[in-house]
Amino acid sequence: MQCDILIRQGHVVDPSQSINGIRDIAVTGEKIAAIEESLSDCDAKYEIDARGLFVVPGLIDLHVHVYRGHSPFGIDPDPICPAGGVTTLLDTGTAGSYNFEGFKRDVIDHAETQVLALLNLSCIGLASGSLGELLDRRYADPQGVIELIRKYPQEAIGVKIRASRHIIGDGDDGWANFHEAIGAARETETWLMVHIGESPMTIPEMLEHMQPGDCITHCFKGGSERILAPDGTLFPEVRQAAERGIVFDVGHGFGSFQWDVVQAALEQGFEPTTISTDLHAKNLHGPVYDMPTTMSKFLMLGVPFDRVIEMSTTRPAAVLKRDDQLGTLRPGTIADIAILERHEGRFRFTDSYGGHRVGNELLTAASTIRRGTLLAGGGGLRMRHLAE
């Protein structure tokens, strides 16, 4: 058979097909043509020797900020795609109703990486940086969010609110903003992502108003507002919400991932639904770096490799309602593929609060294929910090 790219003898991990073993993968055009134990008769334009490497569906990062040049958080999506094995990004509320069309024109429409977006309830999005975008209630624009999601349903797929009191206000103002974000998601029949952190309402109170498919991000943050009760036990409302389909997303970020919280949750049998980075200009070179580094932290904490891959591919594809084409290596689907290298040693990992822990393996992206195109560049080792 003829193909454009042949990936030979990599260790394929594809939870969508329950594959975990050595395979050959053929890519023709923008699609995966075949996946077999051996494709020795395949004549390929490009061949990748993946022996000793892991081949997985293209990673999906459910929390980034890539409105470059228009927000102090924004970074360029395309360099971080091949560097981190990520083929689909979800920008979470960097743009609001007043600037989403500029975001679409300047970034989404030109990026090699697939960029999807949640619209911020605030009309200005994160243009103001650290200033609370909803402290003045006049910036809340649920109707504008609704109109733009209806106008651009392929790119604008839901609603985002940063539900911290220094962002949405306290008391009645905080609740009014929260309810308007919920209302916009319901009116558009999409979903809501809620950033938690020193919020004017408790997490259990928020969860009362959320429905399956909605998402809590920064689920392992420290501070006074956590998924854990003061005695360190998981709120029963959190476990019940996960069981009924609320998504709990990592959203590591610069201030939203604490070792003690994630370890306590894992020890109580609570795993995140999805792994994501909250990658932006202030954490690109640490402590987050990229998706493979964030995934490595969960390996260090004892989460099995295949489940870490599932949290980074199959599950986020389902959250996006695009699991028919994304998060899978099934023949006939879009050829989004990450080839990962697993380094062994003693590596120092850092949480968002300056805490260090040592793990024995570090993942990096060796190669990335997006829509059948082999992208130049890999992850390098800027995230490697040897423990000794």
C-alpha positions as CSV (number, residue, x, y, z in Angstrom):
1,M,0.0,0.0,0.0
2,Q,1.0,3.6,-0.5
3,C,1.0,6.1,2.3
4,D,2.4,9.5,3.2
5,I,3.8,8.8,6.7
6,L,4.6,5.4,8.2
7,I,5.3,5.2,12.0
8,R,7.1,2.0,12.6
9,Q,7.1,-0.2,15.7
10,G,6.2,2.4,18.3
11,H,4.4,1.4,21.5
12,V,0.9,2.6,20.7
13,V,-1.4,3.5,23.6
14,D,-4.9,4.4,22.4
15,P,-7.5,4.1,25.1
16,S,-10.3,4.6,22.5
17,Q,-9.5,1.3,21.0
18,S,-8.0,-0.5,24.1
19,I,-4.7,-0.7,22.2
20,N,-1.5,-1.0,24.3
21,G,1.3,-2.6,22.3
22,I,3.7,-2.4,19.4
23,R,2.1,-1.3,16.2
24,D,2.7,0.3,12.8
25,I,0.6,3.3,11.8
26,A,0.1,4.6,8.2
27,V,-1.1,8.1,7.4
28,T,-2.5,9.1,4.0
29,G,-3.5,12.7,3.5
30,E,-5.1,14.1,6.6
31,K,-6.4,10.7,7.8
32,I,-5.1,7.6,9.6
33,A,-5.1,4.9,6.9
34,A,-4.2,1.8,8.9
35,I,-2.9,0.6,12.3
36,E,-1.6,-3.0,12.4
37,E,1.0,-5.1,14.2
38,S,3.1,-4.8,11.0
39,L,2.7,-2.9,7.7
40,S,5.8,-4.2,6.0
41,D,4.3,-3.8,2.6
42,C,3.7,-0.1,3.0
43,D,5.6,2.3,0.7
44,A,5.8,5.6,2.6
45,K,7.0,9.1,1.6
46,Y,8.2,9.6,5.1
47,E,9.1,7.0,7.7
48,I,9.4,7.5,11.4
49,D,11.3,4.9,13.4
50,A,9.4,4.9,16.7
51,R,11.1,2.0,18.4
52,G,11.4,2.7,22.1
53,L,8.9,5.6,21.9
54,F,5.2,5.9,22.7
55,V,2.7,6.7,20.0
56,V,-0.6,8.2,21.2
57,P,-3.4,10.3,19.8
58,G,-2.6,14.0,19.5
59,L,-2.8,15.5,23.0
60,I,-5.7,17.8,23.8
61,D,-5.1,20.7,26.2
62,L,-8.4,21.8,27.6
63,H,-7.0,25.0,29.2
64,V,-4.7,27.5,27.6
65,H,-4.6,31.2,26.7
66,V,-3.4,31.9,23.2
67,Y,-4.8,35.3,22.2
68,R,-1.3,36.6,21.6
69,G,-0.7,40.3,21.5
70,H,-4.1,41.2,22.9
71,S,-3.9,39.8,26.4
72,P,-0.9,39.8,28.8
73,F,-1.5,36.1,29.2
74,G,-1.6,35.2,25.5
75,I,1.1,33.0,23.8
76,D,1.5,31.8,20.2
77,P,-0.2,28.4,19.8
78,D,1.9,27.0,17.0
79,P,5.3,26.8,18.7
80,I,3.8,25.0,21.7
81,C,2.0,22.5,19.5
82,P,5.0,20.5,18.2
83,A,7.0,21.2,21.4
84,G,4.3,19.5,23.5
85,G,2.6,16.9,21.3
86,V,-0.6,19.0,21.4
87,T,-2.8,19.1,18.3
88,T,-5.9,20.7,19.8
89,L,-6.1,23.6,22.2
90,L,-9.0,25.1,24.1
91,D,-8.6,28.8,24.8
92,T,-10.6,29.4,28.0
93,G,-12.0,32.8,28.0
94,T,-9.2,35.0,26.9
95,A,-11.7,36.7,24.6
96,G,-15.1,38.0,25.3
97,S,-17.9,39.2,23.1
98,Y,-16.2,42.5,22.2
99,N,-12.9,40.9,21.0
100,F,-13.7,37.3,20.0
101,E,-14.0,38.1,16.3
102,G,-10.5,39.6,16.4
103,F,-9.3,36.5,18.2
104,K,-10.8,34.4,15.5
105,R,-9.4,36.5,12.7
106,D,-5.9,36.9,14.1
107,V,-5.3,33.5,15.7
108,I,-7.9,30.8,15.3
109,D,-8.2,31.1,11.5
110,H,-4.4,31.0,10.9
111,A,-3.1,28.6,13.4
112,E,-1.8,25.1,12.3
113,T,-2.9,23.9,15.7
114,Q,-6.7,23.4,16.1
115,V,-7.8,26.3,18.4
116,L,-11.3,26.2,20.0
117,A,-12.6,28.7,22.4
118,L,-14.8,29.4,25.4
119,L,-16.2,32.9,25.6
120,N,-15.6,34.9,28.7
121,L,-18.8,36.3,30.3
122,S,-16.9,39.6,30.4
123,C,-17.1,41.5,27.1
124,I,-13.4,42.3,27.3
125,G,-12.2,38.8,28.3
126,L,-8.7,38.9,29.8
127,A,-7.5,42.1,28.1
128,S,-7.2,43.7,31.5
129,G,-4.8,41.0,32.9
130,S,-4.9,41.0,36.6
131,L,-7.7,43.5,36.9
132,G,-11.1,41.9,37.7
133,E,-12.9,41.7,34.4
134,L,-16.3,41.4,36.1
135,L,-15.9,43.6,39.1
136,D,-17.9,46.2,37.2
137,R,-21.2,44.4,36.4
138,R,-21.5,46.5,33.3
139,Y,-18.9,44.3,31.6
140,A,-21.0,41.2,31.9
141,D,-22.5,40.5,28.4
142,P,-24.4,37.2,28.4
143,Q,-26.4,38.2,25.3
144,G,-23.2,38.9,23.4
145,V,-21.8,35.5,24.4
146,I,-25.0,33.8,23.2
147,E,-25.0,35.6,19.9
148,L,-21.4,34.8,19.1
149,I,-21.7,31.1,20.0
150,R,-24.6,30.9,17.7
151,K,-22.7,32.7,14.9
152,Y,-19.5,30.7,15.3
153,P,-20.5,27.2,16.7
154,Q,-17.5,25.4,15.3
155,E,-15.0,27.7,17.1
156,A,-16.9,29.2,20.1
157,I,-18.1,26.1,21.9
158,G,-19.0,27.2,25.4
159,V,-18.7,29.8,28.3
160,K,-16.0,30.6,30.8
161,I,-16.2,32.5,34.1
162,R,-13.3,33.1,36.6
163,A,-15.4,32.8,39.7
164,S,-13.0,34.5,42.2
165,R,-14.3,37.3,44.3
166,H,-11.5,39.7,43.2
167,I,-12.8,39.0,39.6
168,I,-16.5,38.7,39.8
169,G,-17.2,40.5,43.0
170,D,-18.7,39.4,46.3
171,G,-22.2,38.8,47.5
172,D,-25.1,39.5,45.1
173,D,-22.8,40.7,42.3
174,G,-20.8,37.5,42.4
175,W,-23.9,35.4,42.3
176,A,-25.4,37.5,39.5
177,N,-22.3,37.0,37.3
178,F,-22.3,33.3,38.1
179,H,-26.0,32.9,37.2
180,E,-25.5,34.8,33.9
181,A,-22.7,32.6,32.9
182,I,-24.8,29.5,33.6
183,G,-27.7,31.1,31.7
184,A,-25.6,31.7,28.6
185,A,-24.4,28.1,28.6
186,R,-27.9,26.8,28.9
187,E,-29.4,29.1,26.3
188,T,-26.7,28.0,23.8
189,E,-27.0,24.4,24.8
190,T,-23.2,24.3,25.3
191,W,-21.3,24.1,28.6
192,L,-19.7,26.2,31.3
193,M,-16.1,26.1,32.6
194,V,-15.8,27.6,36.1
195,H,-12.4,28.7,37.4
196,I,-12.4,28.3,41.2
197,G,-10.3,30.2,43.7
198,E,-11.3,32.3,46.7
199,S,-14.8,32.4,45.3
200,P,-17.8,34.2,46.8
201,M,-19.7,30.9,46.9
202,T,-18.4,27.5,48.0
203,I,-17.6,24.8,45.5
204,P,-20.6,22.6,46.8
205,E,-22.9,25.7,46.2
206,M,-21.6,26.1,42.7
207,L,-22.1,22.4,41.9
208,E,-25.8,22.7,42.8
209,H,-26.2,24.8,39.6
210,M,-24.0,22.8,37.3
211,Q,-25.1,20.0,35.0
212,P,-23.3,17.1,33.3
213,G,-20.7,18.4,30.8
214,D,-20.0,21.5,32.8
215,C,-16.5,21.8,34.2
216,I,-14.6,22.9,37.3
217,T,-11.1,23.8,36.4
218,H,-8.1,24.3,38.8
219,C,-9.5,21.3,40.7
220,F,-6.3,20.8,42.7
221,K,-5.6,24.4,43.8
222,G,-4.6,25.1,47.3
223,G,-5.7,28.0,49.5
224,S,-9.0,28.4,51.4
225,E,-11.2,27.3,48.5
226,R,-10.5,23.7,47.7
227,I,-12.3,20.5,46.7
228,L,-11.2,19.3,50.2
229,A,-13.0,20.1,53.5
230,P,-10.9,21.7,56.3
231,D,-10.2,18.2,57.7
232,G,-8.6,17.1,54.3
233,T,-11.5,14.9,53.2
234,L,-13.0,15.3,49.8
235,F,-16.3,17.1,49.8
236,P,-19.0,14.4,49.2
237,E,-20.7,16.9,46.8
238,V,-17.5,16.8,44.7
239,R,-17.5,13.1,44.4
240,Q,-21.2,13.0,43.6
241,A,-20.8,15.7,41.0
242,A,-18.1,13.7,39.2
243,E,-20.3,10.7,39.3
244,R,-23.1,12.6,37.6
245,G,-20.9,13.9,34.8
246,I,-19.4,17.2,36.0
247,V,-15.9,17.5,34.5
248,F,-13.0,18.1,37.0
249,D,-10.1,19.6,35.0
250,V,-6.5,20.1,36.3
251,G,-5.7,23.5,34.8
252,H,-2.3,23.5,36.5
253,G,-1.4,27.1,35.9
254,F,0.8,29.5,37.9
255,G,-1.2,29.2,41.1
256,S,-3.6,26.3,40.9
257,F,-1.9,23.0,41.5
258,Q,-0.7,21.9,45.0
259,W,0.9,18.6,45.7
260,D,-0.9,18.0,49.0
261,V,-4.3,18.6,47.5
262,V,-3.8,16.3,44.5
263,Q,-2.2,13.6,46.6
264,A,-5.0,13.7,49.2
265,A,-7.6,13.5,46.4
266,L,-5.9,10.6,44.7
267,E,-5.5,8.7,48.0
268,Q,-9.3,9.1,48.5
269,G,-9.9,7.6,45.0
270,F,-10.7,10.8,43.3
271,E,-8.9,11.4,39.9
272,P,-9.3,14.4,37.6
273,T,-11.4,13.9,34.5
274,T,-8.9,15.7,32.3
275,I,-5.3,16.9,32.5
276,S,-4.6,20.4,31.2
277,T,-2.0,23.1,31.7
278,D,-3.5,26.5,31.9
279,L,-0.5,27.5,29.8
280,H,0.1,31.2,29.4
281,A,2.9,33.7,29.3
282,K,3.6,33.6,33.0
283,N,4.1,29.8,33.4
284,L,5.4,28.7,29.9
285,H,9.0,28.3,31.3
286,G,7.9,26.9,34.6
287,P,6.4,25.5,36.6
288,V,4.0,24.2,33.9
289,Y,6.1,24.0,30.7
290,D,3.8,21.8,28.6
291,M,1.3,18.9,28.6
292,P,4.0,16.1,28.8
293,T,5.5,17.7,31.9
294,T,2.1,18.0,33.6
295,M,1.3,14.4,32.6
296,S,4.7,13.3,34.2
297,K,3.6,14.8,37.5
298,F,0.6,12.4,37.6
299,L,2.9,9.5,36.7
300,M,5.0,10.5,39.7
301,L,1.9,10.5,41.9
302,G,1.1,6.9,40.9
303,V,-1.5,7.3,38.2
304,P,-1.0,4.5,35.6
305,F,0.4,5.5,32.2
306,D,-2.6,4.4,30.1
307,R,-4.9,6.4,32.3
308,V,-2.7,9.5,32.1
309,I,-2.9,9.1,28.3
310,E,-6.7,8.7,28.5
311,M,-7.0,11.9,30.6
312,S,-5.0,13.8,27.9
313,T,-6.6,12.4,24.8
314,T,-9.8,10.4,24.9
315,R,-11.5,12.1,27.8
316,P,-11.0,15.7,26.6
317,A,-12.1,14.7,23.1
318,A,-15.4,13.6,24.7
319,V,-15.7,16.8,26.7
320,L,-15.4,18.7,23.4
321,K,-17.9,16.3,21.8
322,R,-15.5,15.6,19.1
323,D,-14.4,12.1,20.0
324,D,-15.6,10.8,16.6
325,Q,-12.4,12.4,15.2
326,L,-10.1,13.5,18.0
327,G,-8.4,11.6,20.8
328,T,-8.2,8.4,18.8
329,L,-6.0,6.6,16.3
330,R,-8.8,4.8,14.6
331,P,-8.4,4.4,10.8
332,G,-10.4,7.0,9.0
333,T,-10.1,9.7,11.7
334,I,-8.0,12.9,11.6
335,A,-4.3,12.1,11.7
336,D,-3.4,13.9,14.9
337,I,-0.6,12.0,16.6
338,A,1.9,12.6,19.4
339,I,5.1,10.6,19.7
340,L,6.4,10.7,23.2
341,E,9.8,9.9,24.7
342,R,9.9,8.5,28.3
343,H,13.1,9.5,30.0
344,E,14.2,7.6,33.2
345,G,16.1,9.2,36.0
346,R,15.4,11.4,39.0
347,F,13.6,14.6,38.0
348,R,12.5,17.5,40.1
349,F,8.9,18.7,39.6
350,T,7.4,21.9,41.0
351,D,3.8,22.7,41.9
352,S,2.3,26.1,41.7
353,Y,3.3,27.0,45.2
354,G,7.0,26.4,45.0
355,G,6.8,22.8,46.4
356,H,9.2,20.3,44.9
357,R,8.9,16.5,44.5
358,V,11.1,14.0,42.7
359,G,9.8,11.6,40.0
360,N,11.6,8.8,38.1
361,E,10.3,9.5,34.6
362,L,9.8,12.6,32.4
363,L,7.8,12.7,29.2
364,T,8.7,14.9,26.3
365,A,7.3,15.1,22.8
366,A,9.7,13.7,20.2
367,S,7.4,14.4,17.2
368,T,4.0,15.7,16.5
369,I,1.7,15.1,13.5
370,R,-1.2,17.5,12.9
371,R,-3.8,16.6,10.2
372,G,-1.3,14.4,8.5
373,T,1.5,16.9,8.5
374,L,4.7,16.1,10.3
375,L,5.6,19.3,12.2
376,A,9.1,20.5,12.7
377,G,10.5,20.7,16.2
378,G,10.2,18.8,19.4
379,G,10.0,19.5,23.1
380,G,13.7,19.9,24.0
381,L,14.7,19.5,27.6
382,R,14.1,22.9,29.1
383,M,11.7,21.2,31.5
384,R,14.3,18.8,32.7
385,H,15.5,19.5,36.3
386,L,17.7,16.7,37.6
387,A,17.2,15.9,41.3
388,E,20.9,15.6,41.9
